[in-house]
Amino acid sequence: MSCEGKSVVIIGASPNPDRYANKAILAYLKKGYKVFAVNPKYAGTKIHGVNVVSSVNDISEKIDIAALYVRPEIGINVLEDLARKGVKLVYVNPGTGSSELLEKGRKLGMEMIEACAIKSIGFDPDNMRISLSL
């Protein structure tokens, strides 16, 4: 199923192909999503052809979904920016959540899903054998 027209932001994007944040970019691109990548450490570079920016605030387009690939203390500081952008659904990937983060996200009106964002679109991140042919 293609999700053309939907967009996702990967918070904590990484150029390292062994990192789940890298696999998420590839998986969402393969499923037809418009993908945004956020990581101040890699801002100005590209990952799988996606420009990496420093902050959610650097994205001018609509974002439907966010996937967190950062420690909870970093993720909690991104939630208000995501809410201002109109993000309604946040994947809190394994190891990225805390009760404070979940509570804050819900108070901001976002659906907080504690699950693997990659698995949610039908890929197994531990056995990904997809190539990007767009």
N, CA, C and O of each residue as an XYZ file, in Angstrom:
536
protein
N       0.840     -1.190      0.000
C       0.000      0.000      0.000
C       0.878      1.242      0.000
O       1.727      1.398      0.877
N       0.688      2.111     -0.952
C       1.450      3.351     -1.021
C       0.783      4.400     -0.146
O      -0.441      4.443     -0.020
N       1.591      5.222      0.439
C       1.067      6.285      1.295
C       1.436      7.631      0.699
O       1.789      8.569      1.414
N       1.350      7.711     -0.614
C       1.680      8.931     -1.341
C       0.917     10.106     -0.740
O      -0.282     10.011     -0.475
N       1.605     11.184     -0.533
C       0.980     12.368      0.031
C       1.133     12.466      1.539
O       0.937     13.539      2.111
N       1.475     11.375      2.185
C       1.729     11.402      3.625
C       3.181     11.771      3.862
O       4.046     11.505      3.028
N       3.438     12.383      4.998
C       4.812     12.772      5.314
C       5.191     12.306      6.713
O       4.350     12.173      7.603
N       6.495     12.063      6.874
C       7.027     11.609      8.148
C       8.342     12.330      8.411
O       9.123     12.568      7.490
N       8.580     12.675      9.667
C       9.860     13.259     10.047
C      10.569     12.259     10.952
O      10.001     11.747     11.917
N      11.823     11.999     10.612
C      12.659     11.102     11.393
C      13.535     11.970     12.296
O      14.442     12.656     11.824
N      13.254     11.932     13.596
C      13.999     12.730     14.567
C      15.185     11.891     15.046
O      15.006     10.834     15.650
N      16.390     12.372     14.770
C      17.592     11.621     15.119
C      18.152     10.875     13.919
O      18.814      9.848     14.069
N      17.883     11.396     12.724
C      18.336     10.765     11.476
C      19.841     10.495     11.528
O      20.610     11.282     12.080
N      20.241      9.367     10.942
C      21.648      8.973     10.968
C      22.092      8.451      9.611
O      21.341      7.744      8.940
N      23.321      8.800      9.197
C      23.852      8.250      7.948
C      24.372      6.819      8.102
O      24.701      6.175      7.106
N      24.449      6.316      9.334
C      24.960      4.977      9.602
C      23.899      3.942      9.221
O      22.829      3.909      9.830
N      24.179      3.093      8.218
C      23.170      2.133      7.756
C      22.770      1.090      8.798
O      21.769      0.398      8.616
N      23.527      0.966      9.877
C      23.173      0.027     10.943
C      22.184      0.621     11.948
O      21.627     -0.108     12.768
N      21.963      1.922     11.892
C      21.070      2.596     12.840
C      19.625      2.502     12.357
O      19.354      2.595     11.160
N      18.708      2.318     13.292
C      17.298      2.233     12.943
C      16.790      3.518     12.300
O      15.919      3.472     11.431
N      17.319      4.649     12.713
C      16.893      5.921     12.115
C      17.231      5.970     10.632
O      16.490      6.563      9.848
N      18.336      5.357     10.242
C      18.715      5.290      8.835
C      17.765      4.346      8.094
O      17.289      4.663      7.004
N      17.496      3.193      8.693
C      16.596      2.215      8.080
C      15.181      2.785      7.934
O      14.480      2.474      6.972
N      14.767      3.618      8.891
C      13.430      4.221      8.831
C      13.301      5.142      7.626
O      12.276      5.138      6.944
N      14.333      5.927      7.364
C      14.288      6.814      6.195
C      14.082      5.978      4.937
O      13.211      6.281      4.121
N      14.868      4.946      4.783
C      14.786      4.078      3.614
C      13.416      3.411      3.509
O      12.814      3.389      2.436
N      12.927      2.871      4.616
C      11.642      2.170      4.603
C      10.486      3.105      4.243
O       9.639      2.753      3.422
N      10.447      4.273      4.840
C       9.361      5.210      4.553
C       9.434      5.732      3.118
O       8.399      5.909      2.476
N      10.636      5.981      2.608
C      10.771      6.373      1.209
C      10.219      5.270      0.300
O       9.492      5.545     -0.655
N      10.566      4.045      0.604
C      10.139      2.906     -0.210
C       8.616      2.776     -0.218
O       8.035      2.333     -1.209
N       7.969      3.162      0.887
C       6.511      3.091      0.978
C       5.812      4.309      0.365
O       4.583      4.374      0.361
N       6.575      5.263     -0.148
C       5.974      6.401     -0.832
C       5.727      7.636      0.012
O       5.054      8.567     -0.430
N       6.259      7.652      1.210
C       6.106      8.827      2.071
C       7.052      9.944      1.638
O       8.108      9.684      1.061
N       6.672     11.172      1.918
C       7.583     12.310      1.855
C       8.321     12.267      3.184
O       7.694     12.331      4.242
N       9.657     12.159      3.143
C      10.439     11.982      4.355
C      11.268     13.230      4.645
O      11.912     13.797      3.761
N      11.231     13.638      5.913
C      12.075     14.716      6.413
C      13.015     14.118      7.445
O      12.642     13.197      8.171
N      14.224     14.635      7.511
C      15.231     14.116      8.436
C      15.750     15.250      9.309
O      16.118     16.312      8.807
N      15.776     15.018     10.623
C      16.239     16.026     11.571
C      17.361     15.455     12.432
O      17.201     14.423     13.085
N      18.486     16.140     12.419
C      19.593     15.859     13.325
C      20.601     16.985     13.171
O      21.246     17.092     12.128
N      20.755     17.840     14.201
C      21.683     18.966     14.086
C      23.110     18.535     13.748
O      23.848     19.279     13.103
N      23.497     17.339     14.182
C      24.857     16.843     13.930
C      25.129     16.643     12.436
O      26.264     16.794     11.984
N      24.088     16.304     11.675
C      24.260     16.014     10.248
C      23.557     17.026      9.339
O      23.426     16.796      8.137
N      23.106     18.141      9.911
C      22.416     19.166      9.116
C      23.293     19.592      7.934
O      24.502     19.786      8.062
N      22.637     19.727      6.790
C      23.349     20.133      5.581
C      23.831     18.954      4.753
O      24.355     19.144      3.656
N      23.660     17.737      5.262
C      24.035     16.547      4.500
C      22.757     15.896      3.965
O      21.652     16.382      4.203
N      22.926     14.802      3.248
C      21.781     14.033      2.751
C      21.921     12.584      3.200
O      23.020     12.032      3.255
N      20.782     11.989      3.519
C      20.716     10.565      3.847
C      19.678      9.949      2.918
O      18.511     10.339      2.944
N      20.093      9.002      2.108
C      19.210      8.398      1.105
C      18.540      9.476      0.248
O      17.380      9.334     -0.139
N      19.270     10.544     -0.042
C      18.750     11.626     -0.870
C      17.888     12.640     -0.143
O      17.398     13.588     -0.758
N      17.694     12.458      1.153
C      16.863     13.359      1.955
C      17.759     14.376      2.649
O      18.721     14.006      3.322
N      17.444     15.654      2.484
C      18.200     16.708      3.155
C      17.979     16.624      4.662
O      16.849     16.478      5.126
N      19.056     16.718      5.409
C      18.972     16.697      6.871
C      18.992     18.149      7.367
O      19.829     18.951      6.953
N      18.052     18.464      8.261
C      17.975     19.802      8.839
C      18.213     19.722     10.344
O      18.169     18.642     10.932
N      18.464     20.870     10.957
C      18.786     20.932     12.388
C      17.586     20.750     13.293
O      17.702     20.208     14.392
N      16.427     21.204     12.828
C      15.262     21.273     13.699
C      13.979     21.065     12.901
O      13.931     21.322     11.698
N      12.956     20.601     13.583
C      11.627     20.502     12.976
C      11.196     21.871     12.463
O      10.482     21.966     11.465
N      11.626     22.925     13.140
C      11.254     24.281     12.743
C      11.841     24.688     11.393
O      11.405     25.680     10.809
N      12.822     23.940     10.889
C      13.422     24.223      9.582
C      12.611     23.616      8.436
O      12.972     23.784      7.272
N      11.539     22.926      8.747
C      10.692     22.282      7.736
C       9.460     23.148      7.527
O       8.710     23.409      8.468
N       9.250     23.593      6.288
C       8.116     24.479      6.015
C       6.865     23.707      5.599
O       5.763     24.253      5.642
N       7.018     22.458      5.203
C       5.887     21.667      4.729
C       5.157     20.978      5.880
O       5.653     20.905      7.004
N       3.959     20.474      5.559
C       3.130     19.755      6.535
C       3.798     18.426      6.893
O       4.385     17.762      6.038
N       3.699     18.055      8.156
C       4.223     16.774      8.630
C       3.067     16.011      9.278
O       2.389     16.531     10.165
N       2.851     14.782      8.829
C       1.764     13.971      9.377
C       2.202     13.137     10.575
O       1.481     13.024     11.566
N       3.401     12.552     10.468
C       3.871     11.582     11.460
C       5.294     11.929     11.878
O       6.084     12.416     11.069
N       5.613     11.679     13.133
C       6.992     11.807     13.608
C       7.425     10.460     14.165
O       6.632      9.739     14.770
N       8.695     10.132     13.953
C       9.278      8.921     14.530
C      10.514      9.345     15.319
O      11.441      9.940     14.771
N      10.512      9.031     16.608
C      11.607      9.426     17.482
C      12.691      8.353     17.521
O      12.419      7.179     17.774
N      13.920      8.784     17.266
C      15.104      7.924     17.361
C      16.173      8.642     18.183
O      17.350      8.661     17.825
N      15.734      9.228     19.286
C      16.624      9.971     20.186
C      16.286      9.593     21.623
O      15.220      9.043     21.899
N      17.207      9.894     22.531
C      16.960      9.633     23.946
C      15.735     10.437     24.423
O      15.443     11.503     23.880
N      15.026      9.924     25.433
C      13.817     10.599     25.916
C      14.028     12.064     26.280
O      13.157     12.896     26.025
N      15.175     12.387     26.872
C      15.398     13.784     27.276
C      15.558     14.714     26.077
O      15.339     15.919     26.201
N      15.930     14.185     24.938
C      15.973     14.986     23.700
C      14.578     15.017     23.078
O      14.094     16.074     22.673
N      13.946     13.865     23.008
C      12.614     13.772     22.410
C      11.593     14.672     23.070
O      10.774     15.292     22.392
N      11.638     14.748     24.389
C      10.658     15.567     25.112
C      10.770     17.040     24.718
O       9.781     17.773     24.735
N      11.985     17.466     24.364
C      12.198     18.862     23.963
C      11.756     19.151     22.531
O      11.682     20.313     22.130
N      11.465     18.117     21.765
C      11.041     18.281     20.367
C       9.508     18.289     20.264
O       8.959     18.743     19.260
N       8.830     17.798     21.281
C       7.380     17.613     21.198
C       6.609     18.896     20.923
O       5.674     18.882     20.124
N       6.969     19.992     21.554
C       6.240     21.241     21.326
C       6.388     21.706     19.878
O       5.432     22.200     19.280
N       7.586     21.546     19.318
C       7.794     21.900     17.912
C       6.929     21.026     17.013
O       6.338     21.516     16.051
N       6.851     19.737     17.321
C       6.019     18.832     16.531
C       4.550     19.234     16.620
O       3.845     19.240     15.611
N       4.090     19.567     17.813
C       2.695     19.985     18.003
C       2.396     21.249     17.211
O       1.341     21.352     16.585
N       3.312     22.212     17.230
C       3.123     23.458     16.463
C       3.054     23.187     14.960
O       2.385     23.916     14.226
N       3.741     22.144     14.503
C       3.722     21.776     13.084
C       2.462     20.997     12.716
O       2.231     20.707     11.542
N       1.649     20.658     13.712
C       0.409     19.945     13.437
C       0.537     18.431     13.392
O      -0.371     17.741     12.928
N       1.660     17.915     13.873
C       1.856     16.465     13.908
C       0.851     15.867     14.896
O       0.734     16.324     16.033
N       0.133     14.843     14.447
C      -0.884     14.218     15.290
C      -0.474     12.842     15.793
O      -1.060     12.334     16.749
N       0.533     12.230     15.156
C       0.917     10.861     15.481
C       2.430     10.793     15.664
O       3.191     11.198     14.785
N       2.859     10.273     16.821
C       4.286     10.158     17.123
C       4.607      8.714     17.472
O       4.024      8.139     18.391
N       5.545      8.132     16.723
C       6.046      6.806     17.069
C       7.183      6.978     18.056
O       8.187      7.629     17.768
N       7.007      6.383     19.225
C       8.015      6.386     20.267
C       8.679      5.015     20.175
O       8.213      4.037     20.760
N       9.773      4.970     19.431
C      10.455      3.711     19.171
C      11.079      3.154     20.441
O      11.332      3.906     21.383
N      11.334      1.838     20.485
C      11.939      1.238     21.675
C      13.194      1.997     22.123
O      14.092      2.270     21.326
N      13.232      2.325     23.404
C      14.370      3.034     23.969
C      14.293      4.543     23.892
O      15.185      5.233     24.385
N      13.235      5.073     23.278
C      13.151      6.526     23.121
C      12.091      7.157     24.021
O      11.938      8.379     24.037
N      11.367      6.338     24.763
C      10.251      6.858     25.538
C      10.505      6.951     27.023
O      11.420      6.332     27.566
N       9.673      7.736     27.655
C       9.623      7.841     29.118
C       8.196      8.237     29.468
O       7.454      8.724     28.615
N       7.818      8.028     30.706
C       6.455      8.403     31.100
C       6.236      9.904     30.934
O       5.143     10.337     30.568
N       7.263     10.691     31.198
C       7.144     12.155     31.040
C       6.934     12.524     29.575
O       6.099     13.371     29.259
N       7.685     11.892     28.687
C       7.563     12.175     27.257
C       6.167     11.804     26.764
O       5.527     12.581     26.055
N       5.701     10.623     27.138
C       4.375     10.176     26.703
C       3.285     11.102     27.220
O       2.371     11.469     26.481
N       3.382     11.476     28.477
C       2.378     12.357     29.075
C       2.377     13.730     28.398
O       1.314     14.273     28.097
N       3.561     14.288     28.160
C       3.644     15.602     27.525
C       3.065     15.557     26.110
O       2.321     16.454     25.714
N       3.405     14.518     25.353
C       2.880     14.394     23.995
C       1.363     14.327     23.978
O       0.711     14.968     23.154
N       0.809     13.547     24.890
C      -0.656     13.417     24.958
C      -1.304     14.733     25.366
O      -2.354     15.097     24.838
N      -0.690     15.443     26.293
C      -1.225     16.752     26.709
C      -1.204     17.751     25.552
O      -2.034     18.657     25.483
N      -0.249     17.572     24.652
C      -0.161     18.442     23.475
C      -1.105     18.000     22.356
O      -1.143     18.617     21.292
N      -1.863     16.933     22.598
C      -2.868     16.488     21.643
C      -2.382     15.501     20.591
O      -3.043     15.291     19.574
N      -1.223     14.896     20.841
C      -0.699     13.943     19.880
C      -0.957     12.519     20.335
O      -0.957     12.227     21.530
N      -1.180     11.633     19.365
C      -1.289     10.209     19.670
C       0.125      9.671     19.773
O       0.897      9.756     18.818
N       0.465      9.120     20.918
C       1.811      8.614     21.182
C       1.780      7.096     21.109
O       1.174      6.448     21.962
N       2.424      6.525     20.102
C       2.409      5.087     19.896
C       3.774      4.512     20.246
O       4.778      4.838     19.613
N       3.802      3.656     21.258
C       5.046      3.000     21.666
C       5.216      1.739     20.826
O       4.745      0.662     21.189
N       5.897      1.898     19.701
C       6.091      0.781     18.777
C       7.175      1.149     17.779
O       7.555      2.312     17.650
N       7.661      0.143     17.082
C       8.660      0.353     16.043
C       7.996      0.958     14.811
O       7.126      0.334     14.203
N       8.397      2.151     14.448
C       7.824      2.842     13.295
C       8.057      2.074     12.001
O       7.224      2.115     11.096
N       9.171      1.384     11.910
C       9.497      0.637     10.691
C       8.560     -0.567     10.558
O       8.046     -0.837      9.472
N       8.344     -1.274     11.640
C       7.438     -2.423     11.605
C       6.010     -1.989     11.289
O       5.250     -2.745     10.683
N       5.640     -0.771     11.698
C       4.271     -0.282     11.476
C       3.943     -0.155      9.993
O       2.770     -0.141      9.620
N       4.968     -0.061      9.140
C       4.709      0.043      7.698
C       5.112     -1.237      6.958
O       5.220     -1.251      5.732
N       5.331     -2.311      7.724
C       5.501     -3.607      7.108
C       6.917     -4.097      6.856
O       7.104     -5.078      6.135
N       7.909     -3.448      7.424
C       9.288     -3.903      7.270
C       9.823     -4.413      8.602
O       9.412     -3.949      9.666
N      10.732     -5.359      8.535
C      11.443     -5.838      9.718
C      12.818     -5.176      9.699
O      13.649     -5.512      8.855
N      13.072     -4.238     10.618
C      14.339     -3.496     10.571
C      15.572     -4.367     10.767
O      16.670     -3.989     10.361
N      15.398     -5.534     11.389
C      16.542     -6.422     11.611
C      16.859     -7.275     10.387
O      17.926     -7.883     10.307
N      15.937     -7.316      9.443
C      16.134     -8.115      8.238
C      15.755     -7.334      6.986
O      15.173     -7.891      6.055
N      16.083     -6.051      6.962
C      15.723     -5.229      5.802
C      16.639     -5.553      4.636
O      17.864     -5.481      4.742
N      16.030     -5.906      3.541
C      16.753     -6.186      2.324
C      16.115     -5.393      1.176
O      15.852     -5.920      0.096
N      15.879     -4.120      1.452
C      15.248     -3.305      0.402
C      16.283     -2.360     -0.164
O      17.208     -1.936      0.530
N      16.120     -2.041     -1.408
C      16.979     -1.039     -2.031
C      16.072      0.084     -2.514
O      14.890     -0.122     -2.789
N      16.631      1.236     -2.606
C      15.862      2.400     -2.993
C      15.965      2.598     -4.492
O      17.003      3.022     -5.000
N      14.902      2.296     -5.187
C      14.859      2.498     -6.636
C      13.661      3.376     -6.935
O      12.560      2.883     -7.183
N      13.879      4.657     -6.911
C      12.767      5.594     -7.136
C      12.749      6.081     -8.556
O      11.884      6.875     -8.926
